[in-house]
Amino acid sequence: MREKDYAYEDYREIVEEHLLDFLPEIESRASTVDEAMKYSLTAGGKRLRPVLLLASCVFSGGTVKAALPYACAIEYLHTYSLIHDDLPCMDNDDLRRGKPTNHKVYGEAMAVLAGDGLLSACMEAMQRDLFMYFDDEKALKRRINASYDILHGGGCTGMLSGQVADVENEGKACSRKMLDFIHSKKTGALITAAVRAGCRLGGADRQMFSRMTDYAESLGLAFQIRDDMLDVEGSAAELGKSIGKDAASGKNTYPALYGMEQAQAKLDELEARSLKAIAPYYDNAEFFKDLVEKLHERRK
C-alpha cells in the first residue's frame, strides 16, 4: 500500500497499535498513575488529532514512521485535557468515550496526576525523537517546529486560553466574537496544531502550509459546533459521553445562543471554507475532502 492511499481507519489503526509505544516506563511504586494514564488513553475515540497529523505528513511528502512519535504525543496531550475537563471542578462529567471518567475510577487526585503525566509524556516523546536527528539539521528543524506547534496549540495561548474563556463565560451570554474565540482555541487550536505539525514533518512548502492551516482552522471550529449540536440532538450511546450537559451548565454554544438553524448555517460556511482552502490540490487532497464529508454526515 502506498502511503498516500491510507484511509482514515488505516491511520486510526496505526495510532491504536503504537499509542503506548512512546510512554515513559513508570516504576512499580507509582504504578497507579501508569494504570490511570493508560485507562483514559486506551478508551478509544476518533483519534482525530493524531490521524490528521499522520495524514498531513504523508500529504506533504513525509512518512507515517517519521510522524508517529508526534501523532502519539498529540493524543497524550489531548487525553490529558479530557481527563482534566471531566473533573468536578470543571465540567463534572461521569462518562467519556463510553466509559466512566478517570476520576470516577481512580479518584480526583489520581485523575489530576494522570493528566499531568500524559502532558509530560507528550513532551518526553517528542524530545526523545529529537535526540535521534542531531546529525541531520534539516530533519531536526522540522521536528523542533512540529514540537513547538503541538505545545503551542495546547498551551496558554492555544487550547488553555479557550478553556479559561469557557470557564469564565459560563452562565453568561457572550458575543459571537467571544464564542468563536472559545471554540477556535479550546477545540480548534489542537486540531490546527496537528495539521501544522504534520506539514512541518513532511516538508510542506510555504503555500501548502498556509492553505492547510486555513483548512484546519475552519475544520476545528466546525468540529466544535457540530459537537455542540450533537449535545442537543444526539444520544449518549452515539457520542460515548453525557448529553445535555452544555445547556445544564450554562455553556456558551452556537445552538444555545443562536439556535440550531443558525448553527447549521455556520457549519455550512465553515465546511465550504475548508474545502476552498485545499481546492488547488484536487484529488491529492481526497483524504481531507472526505473528512469534511464525514463531518457533514454526522449532522444526520
Secondary structure as UniProt FT lines:
FT   HELIX           3..5
FT   HELIX           8..18
FT   TURN            19..22
FT   HELIX           28..30
FT   HELIX           31..41
FT   HELIX           48..59
FT   TURN            60..61
FT   HELIX           64..85
FT   TURN            88..91
FT   STRAND          95..96
FT   TURN            97..98
FT   STRAND          99..100
FT   HELIX           102..106
FT   HELIX           108..130
FT   HELIX           131..133
FT   TURN            134..135
FT   HELIX           137..153
FT   TURN            156..158
FT   HELIX           159..168
FT   TURN            169..171
FT   HELIX           176..183
FT   HELIX           184..188
FT   HELIX           189..202
FT   HELIX           206..233
FT   HELIX           236..239
FT   HELIX           245..248
FT   TURN            249..250
FT   HELIX           254..278
FT   HELIX           279..285
FT   HELIX           286..297
FT   TURN            298..299
//
